[in-house]
């Protein structure tokens, strides 16, 4: 007989339950009871297969590094460009409504199984106070139903490349130099003012009742883009307030060369000396970190957000995940607004990372437990800090953060009854198999569609506004040509100049 379930619970039946992938065995024909507080009350076997759709239930995923962008790289004309020449294209579309941008971006993530999403946020609309733009982003997270970490982007130097703007401008053709000098050069904003901006965002989230949904964070862009006084101010503020810090680090070989040139004593040792390395810090990428640096990050409890697809897309490299795990680092999965098909598909991202880093031949360098820590558990900490709500597992008392996949479609060529559902999940599952997503017990995706917003309508509105803004901007065509020429000029600056490391 089926065990008695709480009478007031929402109940979900599944053909298979992966309560803690890589740790516990798959359980067939299970019923999950969810209480009014959004937590799991019970998980019990049923006495017969449930009627209706047969589904595979598993914990929701986390994306430990992203930016909340709507328009994808190929749309912007930035496909096949390395990071250094790709970045300027992010400004090719005029400022758009921040709610529309955030809501459509978040919807794409949650449709693909993400409950916890890190957003290193660079503003998209310059015509309003930043705190109002952050309010729009936070409300978008609330409406879509995803938890986000909102790291306010902070920088004060090297606006065009990884060196002083004057030096970079001298390396450009005169016409390109004149066109980009005013638009891309770094803005000198005092550290105290940038810290105050994060304080204002945190206060707004409290006043709006959104602090449980959105975690305010300090978002230094990277060491090459932040002065020492700014980084020192962030380290001090984080220690004083307990707020997390989210920063890019050693993403490209050119950033590695910059770090060695400007911090011969060791860039991560420098960050440690000023107090920035701590369990509150997440470093995105670390693609070109060395073993001794990874050992230091593990010792300090830093989380590393590895962005496999993004690093491949931008020709940045393959992160040494096996070495990170060997050193004891906390490693989390990030999509960085990309995904292998520009679709934010977290299941595909998990599979790609596993295939790259699980080991060759009979060697195992990433276990399935480590994979699930990577894809589900550790990213929640990057998003919400040490007090993260999500745990990456399903059990009574835990938050009801679930993804339910259409089992009939996933297992559409079944001939053996004893195939491990985890094998099928890792071999072929993708976002098109997702039927339902719950975050904190709230159904945020049903039948593959986001429930809290009309995603197709909002996306159509955003595209229409972008087209109208571009049509009204008579200088846009020339600016796009300038960016293309800038990409050409930056190539020899990086490869043949003082940062040349790949020739």
N, C-alpha and C positions, 0 to 999 in steps of 0.2 A: 504494500500500500504506500501511496505517496505520503511523506511526512507532513504534519500539520504546518501550515504557513501562517504568518501573522495576517489577520483578517483585513487590516487597513493598508497592506502593502500593495505596491505595484509589482506585478509578477511578469517575469520574462522566461520563456522556455527556449532551450537551445539544444540542438542535436549534439554539440560538443562544447565543452567549456575548457579553456586554457586559463586557469586562474592565476598562474604565475609561470609563464612560458620559460622553458629551460630549467625549471626547478621542480614543478609538480607534473605528474602525468596527466594527459588529457582525460576528461571525465565525460562519458556519454550521457545523453538524455538527462539534463539538469534543469532545475528551476531556480531562478534568482529572485529573491524578494527585496524590494527597495523601499525604505521607509520615507516618511514625509520630510525627514531631515536631509535627504539626498545621499544617505549611506546604505550600504548593503546590510540587510537584517539577517538573511539566511540564504544558503545555497544547498539545495537538497536534490537527491535523485528522484526522478519520476518513475512510476511503476510501468510506464509504457511510453513509446515515442510520442512526443507532443504532436497534436494536429497543427495544421497551418504550415507556414514556411519553416523549413529546417535551417538553422543558423549556427554558425560558429561564433562563440563569444570569447572575447579576450580583453585585457586592459587597454584603455586608450593610450595613444602614443604621445610623445612630447617632442617639440621642435625647439632645441636649445639655442638656436641662432637664426634670426631672420630680421627683416626690416619693414614688413607690412606694406610692400609695394604691390600695386595692381598691375601696371604695365610691365610686360616681360621684355627681356633683353632683345630678342629678335624683332619684336614689335618696334622697338626704339632704334633699330638699325645697328645694334651693338653686338650682334652675334660674331663669334670667332675672334674676339679681341681679348688680349691679355688684360688683367685687372687694371694696369696703369693707364691704358688708353680706353678702357671700358667705362671707368668712373665718370668722366665728363658727360657721357650720354644720358646719365640719370636726370640731368636738368634740361633735356631736350623738349619736354612737354611743359607748357605753362602751368602755373600753380592751379591745382584742382581742389575741389571741396574735400577736406580731410575726412569727413564722415564717409563719403562715397568711396574714397580710396581705401580706407581702413576696412570698411564693412565688406567690400567685395574681395579684398585680400584675405581677411579672416575667414570668410565663407569658404573660399577655395581650400584653406587649410583644414577646417573642421570637417568638410565633406570627405577629406582624405584621412580621417581618423585621428586628428590632433586635438587633444583637450587642453594642452599647456603649450603656449606659444611665446617665444622670446622675440621682442620687437625692439631692435636698436633703431631708434626713430630719428630720422632727419626730416625736418618739416617740409610739407608739400605746398603750403599756402602761406606766402609771406605777408599777406595783407591783414592779418589779425594777430593779436597778442598770442605768444606761444602757449600760454596756459589755456586759452580758449581752443586752440588747435588740439592740445592734449586732451581736453574735455571731450571733443568730438571723437577722438580715437578711442577713449575709454568707453564712451557710450556705444560705439560700434562693437566693442568687445562684449559689452553687456547684452546687446541685442542679438548678436550672433550666438552668444553663449559660451565663448572660449575664455579661459584664463590667460592673461598676458602679463609679461614683465615689460614695462615701458621704460626703456633706458634712453634718457635724453641725450642725444648726440652732442659731444663737446669736443671742440678743437680750436686751435688758435695759431697754427702755422702750416706752411707747406701746402698751400691750397691747390696747386696744379700737379705736383708730383712729389717725390720723396726728398726733395731738397728745397732750399730757400727759393721763394718765388722769383727773385731777381736773377738767380743763377739759371733757373729753368727758362725764364723768358729770353735770356741771352742765347739759348740753344735753339730757339724757334725762328722760323722765317719772319721777316719784319711785319708782313701783313697779318699773319697769324698772331704774332706777339701783341700787336696793337688791339686786336679783336678780343683776346682772352684776358688781357691784363686786368681790366676792371671787373670782369664777370666771375673769374675763377680764383683770383688771388685771395689768400687767407684774410679773414677779418680778425683784427685784434680785439677780442672781447676779454675783459679782465676775469681772472679766475673767480673772484668773489661774485661777480655778476652771473657767471655760469652756474656756480653752486646754488645761488639764490633761485635760479630758474627751476632747478630740481626741487628745492624746498616748496616753491609755489605749486608745482604739479602735485607733490605729495599732499599738501594742504587741500588742494582742490578735490583730490580723490576722497579724502576723509569727508569733506563737506557734501560731496555728491553721493556718499554711501557706496562708493565703488572700490574702496581699498581692499576688499576681499576678492574682487575680480581682477584688479590691476595693481601691480606692485611697482612703485616708482623706483628707478635705479639711476645711478650715474653711468653715463655712456661715453667715456673717452674714446675717440675714434681709434687711435693707436698711438704708440710712442712717437712714431715719425710725424704725427699730425698734432701732437700735444706738447707744449713746453713743459720743462721741469716744474716751474711754479704751479701750472695747472694740475699736473699729476700729483704733486705734493698736496695741493688743496683737496683733491678728490680723495686721496688716501686718508687724510685727516677727517674729512667730513664723513666718510664711510665708517671709520672707527667710532666717531662720535654718535652717529645716528643708527648704525647697524644696517644701513641700506646696502643692497648689493651693488656691485660694479660689473659692467659688461664691456669688454674691449677686444678689438681685433689684435692679433699678434702673429708675426712671422708667417704671413699668408703666402708670400711669393718668394722666389729666390732673390729678387731685388731688395725686398724688405730684410732678408737675411744679410745681404751685403751691406745695407744701410746700417743695420744694428751693429755689425762687427766694426764698421768704420767709425761710427759715432759713440759706441760704448765698448771699447776694447776690453774693458774689465768684465763685460758680460751684461747684456741688456736686462736679462731677468734678474741678475744680481742687483742691478741698479733699482729695478722695481721693488725688489725685496728690501733693499736698504731704505727706501722712502716709505715702506710700510704698506705697499699696495698688494703684495701677495698674501692672501688670507683665504679662508673658506668662503668669504663673501664674494670672491672674484671668480668670474667666468671669462676665460680667454677663448675667443673664437679662432679656429684654424690650427695654429701651432704646427703648420704643415712642414716647416723647416726647423723645428726645434731639435736640439741635440740631446743625447741620452742624459748627460749631466744636468741639463736644464729641466728635462722631464722629471728627474729625480727630485729636484728642488720643488717643482710644482706639486708633486705628490706629497712631499714632506709638509708643505704649507696648506694642503687641503684644497688647492685650486681646482675648479672644474674646467675641463677642456671640451669645447664644442667643436666636433669634427664635421666638416661640410663636404662630404665626398663628391657629390654631383657638382657643386659649385666649383670646387677645386679643379675638377676635370673640365668643366665648361669654360673656365677662365684660364686654363692652361697653367695653373699654379703649382700642381704637383699632387702627390699622393701622401697623405699624412702617415707618420710612422705609428699607426695604432697598436700594432703588436708590441712595439717598444713602450708605448704609453702604458699598456696593460701590464707589461712585465715590470715596469717601474712602480706600479701601484697607483697610477693616476685615476682620478674619477673622470670618465670619458662619456660624453653625451652626444646625441645625434642632432645636427642642425641641417636645415635645407637651404638657408641663405637665399630664399626667394627664387630658387631655381628648380631643383629636381631634375632628373636625367632627361625628362621630356618637357621641361618648363611647366610642370603641372602641379607642383607641391605634393606629389604623391608620396606620403611617408612610408607606406608599405614597400614601394619600389626602392625608396632610398635605403630602408633597412636591409633589403635583400642585396642591393649593390654593395653596401658597406660590408656585409657579412661575407660575400663572395670574394671581396678584395682582401679581407683581413683575417679570415678564419684559418689560414695556413695552407701550405702547398703539400701535395702528396699526403703522407700519413701524419704530418705534423699538425698540431692544433695550437693556434696562437690566439684564437678568440672562441670561447665556448658559447653555447647557446644561452647560458645564464648571463655571461658577460654581454652578449648581444642584447638581451632584454634590458639589462641595466642601462646599456647605451641608448636603446630606442624608447624606453618607457620611464625608467626610474630617475636617472640622474638629471635629465632635462627639466623635470619639474622643480628641482632645486634651483636651477639657473633662472627659471621663470619667477618663482615665488620666494626664493631665499631659503634659509635654513629651516624655516617653519612651513615648508611646502605642504599643501593639503594632500596632493596626490602621492601615492606610494608605488605605483606601477604594478600592483597586484590586486586581485579581487578576493575579498574575504569579509566575513561579517564584521561590521564596524568600520570598514574602509569606505572611502568615497565611491559612489557608483559612477565611475568613469569607465564606460564600456564602449567597445566597438563590436557590432554584430555583422558578420559577413553572410552572404547568401551561400549556404553550404552546397545546395544543389548545383549552382553554377561553378563553385570552386572545385567540386568533386564530380564534374560532369562526364567523366570517362571511367567511373569506378568499376573495377573487376575484382578487387580483393577487399575484404571487409576489415582487414587489420592494418591498413596503411595509417601511419601516425599523422593526425591532423596538423601537427607542427611541421611535418615535412611539406605538406601541401601549402601551408601558409608561407613558408620560406621559399618554396619553389615557384609559386605562381600568383599569389594573392596581390591585388592592386586595388586602387580606389574604386574601380568599377564594380567590385564585389561587395562594397560596403552598402548595407541596407539601412542601418540605424547606428547613431552615435548618441551616447548619453554623457553629459558632463555634470557631475554633482547630482545625479538623478534626473536631471532635466533632459528631455529628448530634444536634441539640437539638430539632428539629421533624421529624417524619416523617408524611407523609400528613395534614398540617395539625394534628397533635397533638403536644404537648410530650412528650418521651420521658423526662425525668428525674424527673417527678412525675406523680401522677394529678390533673391540674388540676380536672376536674369534681368529683371526690370532695373535694378540699381546699376548693373553693369552696362546695360544699354544706355542709361542716362549718363553715366560717366564717359563712355566713349563718345556720345553725342556732344557733350560739353567740351571734351578735348578737341574734337574735330572743329567745333565752332571757334574755340580759342585759337587754334592754329590758323584757321582761315582768316581770322581777324588780325593776326600778327604778320604784317607784311615782311618783317625781317626774319621770319622763321627759316625760310629756305636758305638764306645766306648763313645763318647761324649753324644750321645742320652741315653745310659745306665746310664751315670753319672747324667744326668738331671732327669731321673726317680728315681734314688736313692736319689738325692737331694730333690725331692718332698716328698719322704718318711721321710727324716730327718727333713724337715721344719715343718711337721705337729705337732710333739710334741713341737718344738721350739715355735710355735705360741700358741698352745692350752694349754700347760702345763707350759710355761715359764712366764716371767713377763707380757706378753701381753695376757695371758690366760683370756678369758672373756666369753667363750661359752661352757665350760665343764659342 
